[in-house]
Amino acid sequence: MSSSGFTAGIDVGGTKCLAVVVDPDNRIVAESRVPTPRGATALIDVVEAMAHELIELAGGLDGIGVGLPGQMDLSGRMAFAPNLDLGDLPLQALLEDRLETGVFVDNEANCAATAELALGVARGVSDAVLITLGTGFGNAIIVNGMVNRGAFGMAGELGHTVVNPSGPQCSCGNRGCLERYASGSGLQWMGREAVASGEAPRLLTLAGGDVENVKGEHVTRAARDGDKAALEVVDRFSWWLALGLANAVAVLDPEMVILGGGLVTDWDLFDQRVRHHYDSMVLAGAYRPPLRIEPVALGERAGALGAALSARSL
């Protein structure tokens, strides 16, 4: 069979699946998106349907990459994806059997880091940490210009390091994980806590009077309007994120931190607050250069694009 030079990448996020087809010159020539379903069978069905759509659009593909928010081992088996309620799933083998083509499977943050290394803000960078602030807290580690997956493929789970053992339960089953605070779901939870305590009537109004409808976007909207309670939630969120960054810097000593995910659109609200708290926490801060934080250059398509680039190795 002749090579088409085209590959596809599918980024399975907490709320949506985004797929792209990439040509030999790294240009996105087709795109598709659908809501992320729940359950293994539904997820595999959706990924298969998206892949078939992309194969038809491209007239054939040399390979397909899939990025997901969870721990993937080096064989392409999904070990654990708490935000998708999935685990112990031989995803690569299942998809290859259905699609009859090569499939590359990896953590979505690793895929985003792959794209940023090749085409984005991490070009020429030796050591960096990429963090995705979406529904959860995704993380990839770049060492010596390459994505470091660890001995078993499961490195880069800063979001599931425990920062408060007596804290609220995380989707992974532990208590007080960083993701429980420094993520889109964490910002939502803090907003709901503020409303439940009677501190944030403006958030309750924006949520239509139902505390269970309070979302992170209500917090950022009210904060932009100058609401005191919302600004306090933003500062609390920033403190937890700064803690995570300080821990990452102490362990990995990166040149830069790369930020992706939906919350990056509101980064101007958090930036100076995060830096202020980080400066008071980071080890040997007086001897370090200022923390370099850069948004992903490839936007919301970074994960899908990186998955497509990774599929070229098949």
LUMFISE-937916 format. One record per residue (C-alpha): x negated, y, z. Coordinates in nm, 3 decimals, always signed. Each point is the difference from the previous one (the first is absolute). Layout:
<sites>
X	Y	Z;
...
</sites>
This chain:
<sites>
+0.000	+0.000	+0.000;
-0.135	+0.345	-0.091;
-0.047	+0.266	+0.266;
+0.236	+0.296	+0.002;
-0.217	+0.208	+0.231;
+0.310	+0.091	+0.201;
+0.051	-0.090	+0.365;
+0.283	+0.075	+0.242;
+0.004	+0.093	+0.364;
+0.292	-0.023	+0.242;
-0.015	+0.184	+0.332;
+0.250	-0.145	+0.247;
+0.063	+0.264	+0.265;
+0.223	+0.006	+0.303;
+0.283	+0.168	-0.192;
-0.081	-0.025	-0.373;
-0.187	-0.210	-0.255;
-0.194	+0.205	-0.256;
-0.145	-0.168	-0.309;
-0.225	+0.130	-0.278;
-0.162	-0.128	-0.319;
-0.355	+0.122	-0.061;
-0.174	+0.004	-0.339;
-0.373	-0.067	-0.058;
-0.073	+0.371	+0.055;
+0.166	-0.003	+0.345;
+0.303	+0.193	-0.120;
+0.342	-0.083	+0.141;
+0.218	-0.085	-0.300;
+0.310	-0.135	+0.175;
+0.154	+0.027	+0.344;
+0.289	-0.149	+0.196;
+0.131	+0.023	+0.357;
+0.268	-0.172	+0.206;
+0.092	-0.014	+0.371;
-0.195	-0.256	+0.203;
+0.223	-0.296	+0.087;
-0.008	-0.196	+0.326;
-0.099	-0.365	+0.022;
-0.254	-0.215	-0.182;
+0.233	-0.132	-0.271;
+0.140	+0.342	-0.087;
-0.346	+0.157	-0.004;
-0.146	-0.263	-0.232;
+0.303	+0.031	-0.228;
-0.043	+0.379	-0.022;
-0.375	-0.018	-0.065;
+0.060	-0.265	-0.267;
+0.269	+0.213	-0.168;
-0.221	+0.310	+0.004;
-0.291	-0.198	-0.143;
+0.213	-0.139	-0.285;
+0.122	+0.352	-0.077;
-0.357	+0.127	-0.016;
-0.115	-0.292	-0.215;
+0.277	+0.084	-0.247;
-0.082	+0.372	+0.004;
-0.371	-0.062	-0.059;
+0.041	-0.283	-0.247;
-0.212	-0.225	+0.221;
-0.227	+0.037	+0.302;
-0.343	-0.135	+0.089;
+0.087	-0.017	+0.367;
+0.221	+0.133	+0.277;
-0.105	+0.142	+0.336;
+0.229	+0.026	+0.300;
-0.067	+0.208	+0.311;
+0.201	-0.050	+0.319;
+0.002	+0.150	+0.351;
-0.134	-0.291	+0.197;
-0.288	-0.235	+0.066;
-0.103	-0.203	-0.304;
-0.263	-0.271	+0.016;
-0.256	-0.051	-0.275;
+0.210	-0.271	-0.168;
+0.290	+0.239	-0.062;
+0.211	-0.132	+0.285;
+0.197	+0.259	+0.194;
-0.086	-0.073	+0.361;
+0.217	+0.263	+0.166;
+0.198	+0.302	-0.118;
+0.208	+0.123	+0.296;
+0.159	+0.294	-0.181;
+0.133	-0.241	-0.263;
+0.079	-0.271	+0.257;
-0.212	-0.250	-0.193;
-0.281	-0.238	+0.087;
-0.183	-0.315	-0.108;
+0.104	+0.042	-0.363;
-0.219	-0.133	-0.287;
+0.094	+0.302	-0.207;
-0.270	-0.018	-0.266;
+0.070	-0.365	-0.080;
+0.377	+0.054	-0.007;
-0.025	+0.296	-0.237;
-0.253	-0.168	-0.230;
+0.232	-0.300	-0.027;
+0.297	+0.220	-0.091;
-0.180	+0.243	-0.229;
-0.241	-0.246	-0.165;
-0.279	+0.257	+0.010;
-0.279	+0.100	+0.236;
+0.110	+0.190	+0.311;
-0.220	+0.192	+0.244;
+0.146	+0.066	+0.347;
-0.141	+0.236	+0.263;
+0.091	+0.241	+0.276;
+0.150	+0.319	-0.147;
-0.251	+0.228	+0.173;
-0.286	-0.202	-0.147;
+0.158	+0.048	-0.342;
+0.026	+0.375	+0.054;
-0.365	+0.010	+0.109;
-0.100	-0.191	-0.313;
+0.170	+0.261	-0.217;
-0.147	+0.294	+0.190;
-0.349	-0.152	-0.027;
+0.032	-0.045	-0.375;
+0.199	+0.305	-0.103;
+0.073	+0.222	+0.299;
-0.140	+0.188	+0.293;
-0.230	-0.283	+0.115;
-0.210	-0.014	-0.317;
-0.364	+0.003	+0.104;
+0.085	-0.039	+0.369;
-0.181	-0.270	+0.195;
+0.199	-0.023	+0.323;
+0.359	+0.109	+0.057;
+0.325	-0.091	+0.170;
+0.328	+0.015	-0.190;
+0.320	+0.032	+0.202;
+0.353	-0.017	-0.136;
+0.261	+0.173	+0.213;
+0.326	-0.145	-0.122;
+0.253	-0.220	+0.174;
-0.301	-0.154	+0.171;
-0.368	+0.083	+0.046;
-0.203	-0.156	-0.280;
-0.377	-0.006	+0.000;
-0.290	-0.093	-0.228;
-0.371	+0.008	+0.073;
-0.259	+0.102	-0.260;
-0.360	-0.104	+0.075;
-0.291	+0.050	-0.241;
+0.240	+0.108	-0.273;
+0.218	-0.312	+0.020;
+0.323	-0.098	+0.174;
-0.093	-0.209	+0.304;
+0.257	-0.276	+0.052;
-0.182	-0.175	+0.283;
-0.088	-0.367	+0.036;
+0.356	-0.124	-0.057;
+0.154	+0.286	-0.202;
+0.183	+0.155	+0.293;
-0.219	+0.299	+0.092;
+0.143	+0.349	+0.024;
+0.284	-0.029	+0.249;
-0.068	+0.310	+0.207;
+0.375	+0.055	+0.025;
+0.035	-0.317	+0.204;
-0.269	+0.080	+0.253;
+0.163	+0.045	+0.340;
-0.034	+0.356	+0.130;
+0.259	-0.022	+0.279;
+0.055	-0.350	+0.147;
+0.311	+0.117	+0.186;
+0.142	+0.177	-0.305;
+0.299	-0.091	-0.217;
+0.010	-0.326	-0.188;
-0.143	+0.004	-0.351;
+0.145	-0.190	-0.296;
-0.298	-0.237	+0.027;
+0.111	-0.111	+0.348;
-0.268	+0.178	+0.203;
+0.060	+0.307	+0.212;
-0.146	+0.343	-0.056;
-0.161	-0.047	-0.342;
-0.129	+0.316	-0.165;
+0.255	-0.053	-0.280;
+0.279	+0.035	+0.256;
-0.101	+0.365	+0.038;
-0.199	+0.116	-0.305;
+0.224	-0.094	-0.294;
+0.323	+0.104	-0.165;
+0.192	-0.240	+0.224;
-0.193	+0.137	+0.298;
+0.094	+0.359	-0.081;
+0.361	-0.112	-0.034;
-0.013	-0.178	+0.337;
-0.148	+0.306	+0.172;
+0.271	+0.217	-0.151;
+0.271	-0.233	+0.128;
-0.159	-0.008	+0.344;
+0.002	+0.380	+0.010;
+0.368	+0.008	-0.097;
+0.094	-0.271	+0.252;
-0.164	+0.199	+0.279;
+0.201	+0.309	-0.091;
-0.306	+0.195	-0.114;
+0.076	+0.030	-0.372;
+0.355	+0.111	-0.086;
-0.116	+0.129	-0.339;
-0.113	-0.348	-0.102;
+0.334	-0.142	+0.107;
+0.180	+0.256	-0.215;
-0.214	-0.084	-0.303;
+0.077	-0.369	+0.056;
+0.375	+0.061	-0.008;
+0.046	-0.041	+0.374;
-0.124	-0.361	+0.016;
-0.334	-0.062	+0.170;
-0.044	-0.322	-0.200;
+0.000	+0.206	-0.320;
-0.296	+0.215	+0.107;
-0.286	-0.042	-0.248;
-0.351	+0.131	-0.031;
+0.112	+0.240	-0.271;
+0.234	+0.165	+0.253;
-0.297	+0.056	+0.230;
-0.213	+0.161	-0.270;
+0.289	+0.211	-0.129;
+0.083	+0.133	+0.346;
-0.369	+0.060	+0.072;
-0.030	+0.210	-0.315;
+0.295	+0.202	+0.126;
-0.192	+0.065	+0.323;
+0.206	-0.225	+0.226;
-0.194	-0.036	+0.326;
+0.100	-0.360	+0.073;
-0.086	-0.113	-0.352;
-0.337	+0.173	+0.020;
-0.068	-0.183	+0.326;
+0.077	-0.331	-0.173;
-0.236	+0.097	-0.283;
-0.273	+0.075	+0.254;
+0.059	-0.330	+0.181;
-0.022	-0.188	-0.329;
-0.319	+0.188	-0.085;
-0.156	-0.101	+0.332;
+0.054	-0.369	-0.071;
-0.127	+0.028	-0.355;
-0.309	+0.185	+0.125;
-0.060	-0.282	+0.248;
+0.006	-0.252	-0.283;
-0.237	+0.211	-0.209;
-0.241	+0.046	+0.290;
-0.006	-0.376	+0.059;
-0.057	-0.069	-0.371;
-0.284	+0.251	-0.017;
-0.165	-0.141	+0.312;
+0.000	-0.352	-0.149;
-0.055	+0.066	-0.372;
-0.171	+0.342	-0.027;
+0.159	+0.085	-0.338;
-0.088	+0.285	-0.233;
+0.367	+0.081	-0.041;
+0.351	-0.103	+0.092;
+0.237	-0.035	-0.295;
+0.371	+0.044	+0.071;
+0.289	-0.140	-0.201;
+0.364	-0.085	+0.060;
+0.319	+0.201	+0.022;
-0.101	+0.209	+0.302;
-0.287	+0.157	-0.194;
+0.250	+0.231	-0.170;
+0.036	+0.171	+0.340;
-0.368	-0.011	+0.089;
-0.017	+0.378	+0.040;
+0.219	-0.042	+0.311;
-0.238	-0.248	+0.159;
-0.345	+0.093	-0.130;
-0.123	+0.255	+0.254;
+0.171	-0.175	+0.290;
-0.165	-0.331	-0.090;
-0.341	+0.165	-0.034;
+0.039	+0.178	+0.335;
+0.080	-0.322	+0.185;
-0.261	-0.198	-0.194;
-0.275	+0.246	+0.097;
+0.077	-0.058	+0.368;
-0.010	-0.380	-0.037;
-0.266	-0.103	-0.250;
-0.321	-0.154	+0.129;
-0.307	+0.224	-0.035;
+0.209	+0.266	-0.169;
-0.265	+0.268	+0.052;
-0.240	-0.200	-0.217;
+0.241	-0.083	-0.280;
+0.098	+0.212	-0.300;
+0.364	+0.117	-0.008;
+0.239	-0.280	-0.088;
+0.059	-0.010	-0.374;
+0.363	-0.089	-0.073;
+0.112	-0.026	-0.363;
+0.339	-0.096	-0.144;
+0.007	-0.282	-0.252;
-0.068	+0.144	-0.345;
+0.231	-0.250	-0.169;
+0.310	+0.069	+0.209;
+0.271	-0.256	+0.054;
-0.128	-0.210	-0.293;
-0.338	-0.071	+0.163;
+0.103	-0.341	+0.135;
+0.161	-0.122	-0.323;
-0.288	+0.133	-0.208;
-0.255	-0.171	+0.223;
+0.192	-0.327	-0.025;
-0.007	+0.029	-0.380;
-0.374	+0.072	+0.000;
-0.062	-0.297	+0.230;
+0.190	-0.228	-0.238;
-0.279	+0.051	-0.255;
-0.217	-0.229	+0.211;
+0.226	-0.298	-0.071;
</sites>
